[in-house]
Amino acid sequence: MPDFSAAELTAIALSLKVATVAVLCSLPFGIALGWLLARRRFPGKLLLDTLLVLPLVLPPVVTGYVLLVMFGARGVIGAFLQEQLGITLAFRWTGAALASAIMGFPLMVRAIRLSIESVDRRLEQAASTLGAHPWRVFFTMTLPLAGPGVIAGAVLAFAKALGEFGATITFVSNIPGETQTLSSAIYGLMQVPGGEAGIWRLTAVAVAISFAAVFVSEWLVQRQRREGEA
């Protein structure tokens, strides 16, 4: 087993914590938005689609800077959260979770949207005809049938959050023990002589976790496709 230092283990644990919180907090919004885009037509849908994909095509440092301006101590939202609720996001691990959630959100929503679109609407219509409330139809029929896609989207967002660097380091910096995630720890080791061993150790961990996450996601998508063709 590789001989990880205390700082490296802390960075790994913090990355897992940040990615988990990012996914859990964004998943309800991802499901709601995925359903909205899959099942409803409304003015501005194309604009919403474009805004949703924007974090994936913008330079991550731009996203991080926007977060810093909005959620920093002097930002409109950040000042309100700090003064009224005592919540500080900038230069805290919670800010890293926010940045990671935003960067992984488009991948999550896309997987959930495609999964909901694959659910036969005739089943939902039949349940509604029999008197089922729309909420009951969603929670007892649509969501379970789209379950593999929801899980796949969450796993993809987790993998993206785990490897997020640009937006995170711009918004919360690289503070050991507080905001130093796996990616920023690797970046930090690149700046010091003799850091190659640590870089390889952390890189191996990042590759292993990301590979496992993407593998599970692809397996779930293929499983859902096979069930749909059956």
C-alpha angles and dihedrals in degrees: 000000000000115000102243119193121232090253092052093049090049091051091050093048092047091050091053090047094049093046093047094049091045092054097042093049096045099040097083090050090046092053092047094048093043090054092046093053093043100045109026138063116206140151112278096026092130090050091051090049090052094048090048093056094042097093089059095055101035118087104265091233088061091055090047092050092050089051090050092051093047102036101028121111090269097037121112094247096030094053091050093049092048097045099039104030104018091238119145119188106167113091091004131106089246088062089053088053090051093050092046092048092053093049093048097040097087091055091049095049093046093054092046093046093052090047093052091046089057092058110101106249090205089071091054092046091050091052090049091049089055089056103263115153114245090244091052091048090052098048098039100037118010099042097045092048090048091044098110091052092048090052091045090052092049091049092049091049089049092053091047092048091049092057099038113129118146100056092038099051091045093051103036104015123219107293114165112238093008111052104355104119129179094276096045090046089056090048090050092051089053089063096057130067115254095021095123095099092053091046091054092048094051092041090054090052092048093048093047095050094042092047091051092048095049092044091054091046094051091045091054093048092050091046091053091048092052091048090050092052093047 
